[in-house]
Amino acid sequence: MDRPRCAAGRSEVIAAHGMVATSQPLAVMAGVDVLRRGGTAVDAAIAANAMLGLVEPMSCGLGGDLFAIVWDAKAERLHGLNGSGRAPRAMTRASFADRGLDRIPDRGPLTWTVPGCVDGWFALHERFGRLPMSELLAPTIAAADEGFPVSPVIGRAWSRATELLASDPGARETFLIDGRAPRVGERMRNPALAASLRAIATRDRGGFYRGPIAEAIAASAGAHGGFLELDDLASHDSTWVEPISTTYRGFDVWELPPNTQGLAVLQMLSLLEGFDLRALGHNSTELLHLWIEAKKLAYEDRARHYADPAFAEVPLDRLLSKEHAVAQRARIDPARAADAFPPLDGPPGDGDTVYLTAVDEERNAVSFIQSIYQGFGSGIAPGGVGFAMQNRGSLFALDPTHANALEPGKRPFHTIIPGFVTKHERPLFSFGVMGGDMQPQGQVQVLLNRLVFGMDVEEAGAAARIRHDGSSTPVGDVMSDGGTVHVEPGISDDVVDGLRARGHRVEVSTDGYGGYQGIWIDEAHGVLRGGSERRKDGCAIGY
């Protein structure tokens, strides 16, 4: 079979020395400049992430969490960092019952968990950094003081959040200009963020988790009726974890363990490994049907089991086993859609995130993802700090029997997942897909495009995607329990008709398919191959 082609719109980027890929060009350049000055891949990632917190504040920033997978070229192994925060000590199920709430709100101060981003930076930097933190943060400090031009995709997302931002004084002051969102191409300043970054560069972790920034966060929580206190911030630390993996047709695919949802990627791949997908054809009815059914089964396990392993029993070995995949695969009817779907109290499907990846000349690599969850997180920016607080706490359940039930000190279920691929114990592909519930779905599609259908790194992300939402949707007077399959333009009408004939509810839509970046380490030619797709403002740049 010939290799399928897609309208990527641009070529993959090829470079010999180092490369950075992420969702905004100014952030990419900040990272590349660090590499050219002798910084490591982790140094570049921190510099790029700091810039993203300025130029794409609806998706990430100091008020959020991060996760990373690092390839250590010297040790020739992968390391995982869980940089997510925990529930405040005062955040209990009883505290919501006392407020007359039977679920955690989507926005507002009751959704705040401890922001893990800054501690994650320092944990990564202490182990894999080379340049001083002050040098890594300097470009963002300068851009925040001088102002930066707002890019198109980000500008449109910013304008959609105007009402949310206007409802909070701190957010209104930080993110709006005369009560409106900045226009595309307009220069936007954030001097408060510059001041916060200076404090972090000067005082390390203490510049964020103690002192004026921490005091502003705690004071804002108290003023808004929230739970987060100074002691919660001061006691936070990141956790080094062992990445988890599965084999897929000769490749080793790596994710981080729960509380993230990366396990769903590995489960879907193991389910699909039993089918000859190449023979079925790229984005064919038959392939997409199998993909949807595999997604349903993996997400049922996700809804039941994925949670903070410090508080819940997560049967990792069983869920990762090929035996479990064989048993689950037998449940798939190749001719008919199943009605099963994850419970309706599962995590929401949307979310704004940034992904970035960097590889340096020594071939250290980092797959790095950071988020404040939904656009502008909780919608609240503590006064004078220059960033919004995340709303990750909204993903806890108040049902005490649920694996993801709220407990003080517990990390919530997390949607953000960095991905990595190795072969023969060598680094191959550092990649990720953004977009809440879409992230495992998008990662699997990118991997199939690259590993099965031979697309290059740019094409693998640009190809049309689908997304399955596992919530009941009315079809006339009947409730469809199989959820909804959203297909991006580029999936043929014949395929849409074929999916409907198999019992899927299908809608064609243009949004909600995430974003993607990836760097392929081509050791045979001594080069790096990068891609960053059209759904975001970003790019891959190497030198």
N, C-alpha and C positions, 0 to 999 in steps of 0.2 A: 504494500500500500504506500502511495506517495505521502510525504509529510504534508499535513494540512497547513494551509497558510491563513493568516488573518490580517486584516487591515490594521497593523500596529500603528501606522501614522508616523513612526520614526524608527530608526535603527537602534539596536542595542548599542550601548557605549562600551568601548574596549580600551583598556589602559594597562600599562605594565607595572606601575609602582603602587598606587593606592587609589581608593575610590570611596565615595560616600553617595548614598541614595536616600532621599526622603521627600516629603510632600511640599516643600517650599524652597525655591532656589537660594534665597539668602541663607537659610539654614544649611543647605548643602555646601555653599561656599565657605561658611564658617568652619565646617568640618574639614573640608579639603585644605584650607589654609593651615589648620592644625597639623594635618599629615605632612604637608610640605615643610613645616618647621621642625619635623622630627618627632611629632607626637604619635602616640599609639592609636589603634582603632578605638579604644575606649575613650581616650582623650577627645578624639574627633566626635564620638557619639555624644559626649557631655556637652561640647561646644554647640553641636547641632541642636540638641534637645533644648538647651537654654534659649537659643534663638527661636525655636519653634514656639516656646512658651510666650514669646513676645509677638511673633507675627501670625500665629494661629491659636489665639488664646481660647477659642471656643472648644478646642480639642485636647489641650494639654496645658501643663504649667506646674508651678511650684505647689499648687494645692491638690495635686493628684498623686498617682502611684506609678510604679514602673516595674517591668520584668525584663530580664536580659539573659541570653545564652551567649557565652564567650568561648571562642576557640583560642586556646593558649598554644601558640606555635612552639614554644620551648618545651612545654610538658607534653605536647601532642595529645590534648584531651579537651573535652568540653566541661564548662562550669555553668551552673545556673544560679541566678540571683532572683529571689522573691523580694521585691521592694514595695510590697503592698502594706497598707496600714491596717490597724485593728480597730475594733469598736471601742469607744470610750467606756470607762468603768461605770459611768452612770447610765449607759445606754442598755437598758434591759427590756425584756418583753413587758414586764409590769409597768415600766414607765410609759409605754404606749397605751396600755390598758387604762392607766390613770388619766390619760388625755382623751379617752373615749375612742381610740383608734384601733381598728382591727387589721390594719395593714400599714406599712411604712410609706409615707408620702414619696412621690417621685422627686420632689425638689424641696429646697428649704433646709434649715439648720438641723432638722432631725435626721438628715441623711449623712451628716458628716462623720467620716472615719478619719483616723490620723493620716495626714498626707505622707506618703513614703518616698516621694521623688528625691528630695534633697539628700536624705540618708542613703538612698540607693546610689546617687552620684558618688558620694564619698566612699561607700563600700567598694564600688567598682574601681574608683581612682586609687585607693590605697593598694589594691592588689594588682592592677593592670595599667595604671596611669604613669606618665613620665613628666609632662609639663605641669607647672603649678596651676592650681585651680583658678587663681586670679587671672592668669593668661587665657584660660579657657572661657571664662565668663566675660572678659573685656569686650569682645565684639558686640555682645548683646547689650551690655551696659551702654556702650556708645550709641547703638542703634535706638535704644529706648529713650536716651536723652535727646538725640537729634531728630528722631522720627524715621519711620520706614514707610515705603509705598505699599498699600494694601493690594494683594493679588486677587485675580478674578474669582476663583472658586471659593476662597476664604471670604472675600468681600460679600458674596451672595449669602453664605452661611451667616455671616455677621448681621446682615440686614434682617434676616429672618428672626433673629433673637432680640430685636429692639424692644419689644414689649416686656420680655423677661428682664432685660437689663435695666430698663427704666423703673422697674418696681422695687429695686434695691438701691439706696443712696450710694453705697460703695461701688457697686457695679456700674451705676450710671456715671459716676465721676471718673471711673477708670476706663470704661470701654465705649462711651458715647461722646459725641461732639455736639454740643447744643441740643441734646436730647435725641440725636439720630446716630445711626451707625456710620462709621467712615465709609466713604465711597471708594469704589475700585480705582486705584491709582492715587488716591489721596494719601498724604503723609499723616501717620498716626504716631503720637508720642505716648510714652508711659514712664514718666520720671519716677513714679513710686516703685515700679518694678526695678528700675536701675538702682534705686537705693537699697531695695531688698537684696539684690544680687551683690552689691558692694559689701553688705553685712555678711553674707554667706562667704564671699571670697576672703574676707578678713578674719572671720571667727569660726570657720569650718561649720560643723553641724550646729554648734552653739549659736551661730548667727541666725538659724531658723528655729530650732527646737527649744531655745531659751532666749530670753531677752525680748526686745521690742516687738519682733515679728510674732513670736509665740504669744506675747501678751495681747497683741492686737487680735489674733485669732481667738484666743480664749474670751476676750472681752466681747467680741462680736457674737460668739456662741451664747454667752450669757444674756446679751441684749436681745437676741432673737429667740430665746427659750430653748437653746440647744444643749448638748451634753458634753461637748469637748472642753477639757480643762487643761491647765498647764502641766499637771503631772502626766496626763496621757501623752502629751507631746514630748516631754523630757525623757520618758521611759521607752520611746520607740527605737527599734532597731530592725535592720534588714536581715534576711536569712539566706545563707548559701544552701542550695539544694542540688541534688543530683538530677540531671535531665532524664526523662524517660523516653523510650524509643520502641519502634517496631520496624521490622524489615518489610520492604515492598519491592519485589522483583529485583533484588540485588542491591538495593539502596537501603541505608539506615536513616530513618526519619526521626527527628528529635523534637520534643516539646518539653515544657515544664510541668511538673505534677500539680494536682489540685492544691490550692484553691482556684487555679486557672482551669479553663475548658480545653486546653491543648490535647488532653487525652481523647477528645472526640475526633480529632484529626486522625490519630493513630487507629482508633476503632473503625472509622469509616474506611481507611485504606486497607485494613485487614479484611473487612467484609468484601470490598471490591476486588481484592487480589484473586479471588476465586473465579473471576469472569475474564474472558478475553476481550477487554475493552477496545483494544486496537482494531480487532476484527469488526466490532460493532460500528466503529466510525466516530469521529469527533463530533460531539454535541448532537448525536443521533437520538431519535426517540428512545431506542432500546437502551442506550447508555445512560441517558438522563433519567429514565425511569428507574434503573437499578441504583443510580446515585441518590435519587430522592428517597428510595426505600431504605438504603443504607443509612442515610442521614437520620431518618425517623428512628431507627433502632438505636443508633449511637446517642441521639438526644434523649431517648427514654432513659438510658443509663445515666446520662448527664443529670437529668432531673431528679433521679433517685439518689445518686451517690456522690456527685462532685461537691466537695466542701473542704473547709480547712481541716487537714488531717490531725491537727492538734486537738480537735474537738469532736471529730466524726470518724467513724470507721469507713475508710475508702478501700474497697477490695481491688487495689491496683493490679495485683498479679492476675486475678481472674479476668478483669476487664481487658487487660492487655494480651491475654493468651490467645493463641491461634485456635484453641479448642472452643473458646467462647465465640470467636468469629465464625467458626464452622456452624455452630448451633444457631447463631443469629441469622446466618446466611440462608439456612434452611427455611426460615420464616418468610423469605421474600418470594412473592408470586411474580414471575417475569411478565405476566400478562395483565396484572390488576393491581391498582393502588390499594395499600392497606389503610384502614381507618385510624390506626393507632397514631397518637401524637403526644408530646410531652404535656404534663399537667399544666393547667392554665395558671397556676400560681408560680410557675417557673419565671426566670428572668426575662425582662422585656427584650425585644429584638433590636432596638436601635441604640446608638451610642457613637460618640465622636472620639477619635483616637488619632495619634500620630504613630507611624512606624518609621524606623530608620535603621540602616545597616551601614557599617563601615569595615573596610579591610585595609590594613597598612602594608608597608613594603616587606615586613617580616612575615606577613600572612597571618598575623593575629586578626581575628574577625569577631564582630559583635552583631548579634541580632537583638534589637532593642525596641521596646514598645512602651508608650507612656500615654496617660489619659486622665481626664477628669470626669469621665463617663459621658453623660449626655451633654449636648451643646451648652457650654459655660457651666457645666456641673450643676451645683445646687442653685445657681443663679445669684449667689451672694458673694461679694468680694469684701472681706474685712477692710475697714477704713485705712488707707495709706499704705497698703502692702503691694498693690499692683497686680494681683492675681485673684481668680475665683477659686472657691473651695469645691472639691468634688462632691458627688452625691452617691458614692459607692454603697453607702449603708442602705440605700433603697433596695438592694438586691438580697438583703436578709429576709428570711421568712419569720413570721410570728407564730407559726404552728410549731409547738415544742417537739413534735415527732419528726419534723423535716430535718434532713441532713444539714441543711443550710440555716437552721434555726438560729436566731440572734442570741448571742451570749457576749457579755463584756469581755474584751480582750481577744475576741475571735475575728479572724479575717473573713470578709464576705466572699461568696462566689465571685470570680473575676472573669470577665469576657476577654481581656487582652492577652494575646499569646504570641511570643516570638517563635519562629520556626527555624530549623537548621537541618541540612542533609549532609551525611558523610557517606563515603564508599571506601571499602578496604581500610577503614580507620584513618582516612584522610578527609580534610574539609572540602566541601563541594559547593554548597548552596546555602547562603544566609538570606532569609526572606521572611516576609510577613504580609498579612492582609488586614486592613482595618474594618471596623464597622460592627461592633457589638456581636449580635447573634450570627452575623454573616461570617465572622472570622474563620472558624473551622471549615465552613462551607467553601469560602473563597480559597483557603489554603489548599484544600483537596483538589479543587478545580485547577489551580495553578500547577500543582504537582503533576496531575494527569497530563496537562498540556505539555509540560516540559519532559517528564520521564517516560510517558507512554507515546505521545504524539510528536515528540522531538522539536517542539517550537523553541525558538531562542528565548532569551530571558525577557526581552521586551514583549514579544508576541504572546508569551505565556500569561502575562498579566492583562494584555489588551483584548484578548479574545472575549467574546460575549459570554456572560455568566447567567446563572439562574440562582434563585434563593427560595428556600422553602420556609415558610412561617408556620409554626405548629399550633396555631390557635383556631378555634372553631369560627367559621365564617358562614353567614347565611347564604344559601343558594335558593332564591325564591322563598318558599315557606319551610324549607328543610335546612337543618344545620349540617354542614359538611364537617365531619370529624377528622378528615384527612389533611386539614390545613389548606394553605394556598401556595401554589408555585408561581413565583414571579419570574418572568423571563425578560431579559434585556433585548432591545432591538439588535438584530443580528442573528437571533435564533429564528430559523425559517418557519413560515406558516404551517408547512407540512409537519414539522416536528411538534408545534403547538397543538395541532389537530390530533396528532398521534398520542400525545400525552393525555389530552382530554378523552380520547377513546379508551384509554386505560383507567379512567376514573379520576384523574387529577383535576382539581380546580386550578385553572391557569389564567394569569393576568399578565399582560405586557406592560412594563413600566420602565422608566428611565433612571430612577434613583434607588439607592439602598443596596448597591453591590460592592460597597467598600472601596478601598484604594489599595495599591500594592507597590512594593519595591523589593528588589532582589539583586544580589551580586553572586555570580557564578565564578568559582575559583578554578580556572582552567590551568592546571599544573602542567599539562602536556605542552602548552604553548607559552607558559610563563606569563599569562595575562589574566586580567579580571574582566568579566562581562557583566554589565549592569543594565537594569531596566527600571523605569518608573512610569506608570501608566497614565493614560489620558484622563482618568476620573479625578485627578488631583492637580494642583498647581506645580508639582515637584518635578524632579529630574534626577538622573544619575550623572555624576561628574567624576572623572578620574584624571590622573596625570602620569 
